[in-house]
Amino acid sequence: MIWALLFLSVAPTVLLLSVWAFIPSAEEPPRWRARLAESLEAVADRLRHREVEPYDPFVTLRVQQRLGAVANHVRRLEGDDRTFARAERIIASQLAYDQLLAEACELAGVEVRPAAKGDAKERFREEVELAARGWTW
């Protein structure tokens, strides 16, 4: 009984002290704000020192045309049941499509996850990101 009364009288004091310890003083900014400012400064430094290559719209057009040609080729292979070694041709064509998609993502500034290469979900995500940036093929 005495332990329960002691606990009930000490527990709120300990709780209030622990909360009070995490309240920042008026002179120092909150830690999250300081970390955010450091992160933003690091990003700004990287952007200032990055070399910008001249943009060539014909490279973009060439990649878009090649993407369209390979996508049509894959669709044609998937619809033809009489093609010899069809599975191997589809796999090779999909790998070529994935390579072109990675090149297009690099041109458009879309993040490419190399660990998920060849994954249908990753391919769909990249296609959606490119379409959102105005790419068509």
Residue pairs with C-beta under 8 A, 6 or more apart in sequence:
24 30
24 31
59 107
60 107
63 100
63 103
63 104
63 107
64 104
64 135
64 136
64 137
65 137
66 100
67 97
67 100
67 101
67 104
67 137
68 137
70 93
70 96
70 97
70 100
71 97
71 137
73 93
74 90
74 93
74 94
74 97
77 83
77 86
77 89
77 90
77 93
78 90
80 86
83 89
94 118
95 118
97 123
98 117
98 118
98 123
101 123
101 126
101 127
101 130
102 112
102 117
102 126
104 110
104 126
104 130
104 135
105 111
105 112
105 126
105 129
105 130
106 112
108 129
108 130
108 133
108 135
109 133
110 126
110 129
110 130
110 133
112 126
113 122
116 122
